[in-house]
Amino acid sequence: MNAALIANLRAQCGGPRDGALLRFSLGNALLAAGDATAAAVELRRAVVFDGGYSAAWKLLGKACLALDDRPGAADAWRQGIAAAQARGDKQAEKEMTVFLRRLG
């Protein structure tokens, strides 16, 4: 199922529906499938589309951590906290603050 989902999402990349949500969904599916490297690439694309997408920053931090890139995870969560604060997303802000504290 996950392979089919990933293939379907990849087929939409570059098309009219390409954007932050599509790249977030693809990154999420790739991370769930154990491909943190490809997930990080797609999640970085998601935040290029929408730098205020706090959920993408949060997941990017998790992908970086899975790759043992602690500085990358910390950076993603710091940017995610700023994005969450700007949008008033208190829950995402709290979660990433906890992740960052545990990291450091």
C-alpha positions as semicolon CSV with decimal commas, in nm:
position;residue;x (nm);y (nm);z (nm)
1;M;0,000;0,000;0,000
2;N;0,270;0,248;0,094
3;A;0,463;0,184;-0,228
4;A;0,149;0,254;-0,430
5;L;0,081;0,570;-0,231
6;I;0,439;0,692;-0,282
7;A;0,418;0,620;-0,656
8;N;0,086;0,806;-0,681
9;L;0,219;1,108;-0,494
10;R;0,539;1,115;-0,699
11;A;0,334;1,106;-1,019
12;Q;0,166;1,433;-0,913
13;C;0,492;1,617;-0,845
14;G;0,562;1,888;-1,099
15;G;0,199;1,903;-1,203
16;P;-0,075;2,153;-1,128
17;R;-0,137;2,007;-0,780
18;D;0,229;2,030;-0,676
19;G;0,276;2,226;-0,359
20;A;0,351;2,213;0,010
21;L;0,074;1,967;0,098
22;L;0,171;1,722;-0,177
23;R;0,539;1,734;-0,081
24;F;0,451;1,701;0,289
25;S;0,235;1,396;0,213
26;L;0,512;1,239;0,005
27;G;0,771;1,312;0,274
28;N;0,546;1,162;0,538
29;A;0,491;0,845;0,333
30;L;0,863;0,812;0,260
31;L;0,953;0,855;0,626
32;A;0,695;0,593;0,722
33;A;0,851;0,360;0,463
34;G;1,193;0,408;0,621
35;D;1,346;0,632;0,354
36;A;1,448;0,929;0,568
37;T;1,685;1,064;0,302
38;A;1,415;1,097;0,037
39;A;1,169;1,218;0,301
40;A;1,401;1,502;0,401
41;V;1,435;1,608;0,037
42;E;1,059;1,624;-0,011
43;L;0,998;1,798;0,321
44;R;1,257;2,062;0,232
45;R;1,064;2,116;-0,091
46;A;0,743;2,149;0,112
47;V;0,887;2,433;0,321
48;V;1,018;2,604;0,007
49;F;0,659;2,608;-0,119
50;D;0,532;2,732;0,219
51;G;0,783;2,843;0,481
52;G;0,502;2,882;0,732
53;Y;0,396;2,516;0,716
54;S;0,483;2,419;1,073
55;A;0,386;2,052;1,030
56;A;0,638;2,020;0,746
57;W;0,911;2,175;0,962
58;K;0,824;1,936;1,244
59;L;0,844;1,632;1,019
60;L;1,162;1,759;0,854
61;G;1,319;1,770;1,199
62;K;1,216;1,410;1,256
63;A;1,361;1,306;0,920
64;C;1,688;1,483;1,001
65;L;1,701;1,311;1,338
66;A;1,645;0,974;1,167
67;L;1,949;1,058;0,954
68;D;2,148;1,141;1,269
69;D;2,163;1,505;1,155
70;R;2,108;1,665;1,495
71;P;2,202;2,018;1,382
72;G;1,962;1,986;1,087
73;A;1,684;1,866;1,317
74;A;1,744;2,154;1,559
75;D;1,742;2,405;1,275
76;A;1,420;2,264;1,129
77;W;1,247;2,274;1,466
78;R;1,364;2,630;1,537
79;Q;1,223;2,743;1,203
80;G;0,910;2,540;1,269
81;I;0,862;2,706;1,607
82;A;0,889;3,048;1,443
83;A;0,640;2,943;1,174
84;A;0,399;2,804;1,434
85;Q;0,422;3,123;1,642
86;A;0,351;3,334;1,334
87;R;0,038;3,132;1,258
88;G;-0,075;3,090;1,616
89;D;-0,032;2,711;1,603
90;K;0,028;2,659;1,975
91;Q;0,026;2,278;1,965
92;A;0,295;2,252;1,697
93;E;0,499;2,515;1,880
94;K;0,482;2,316;2,205
95;E;0,569;1,986;2,037
96;M;0,873;2,124;1,856
97;T;0,988;2,305;2,170
98;V;0,985;1,971;2,353
99;F;1,170;1,798;2,065
100;L;1,431;2,073;2,066
101;R;1,476;2,055;2,442
102;R;1,520;1,677;2,429
103;L;1,774;1,715;2,154
104;G;1,990;1,960;2,337
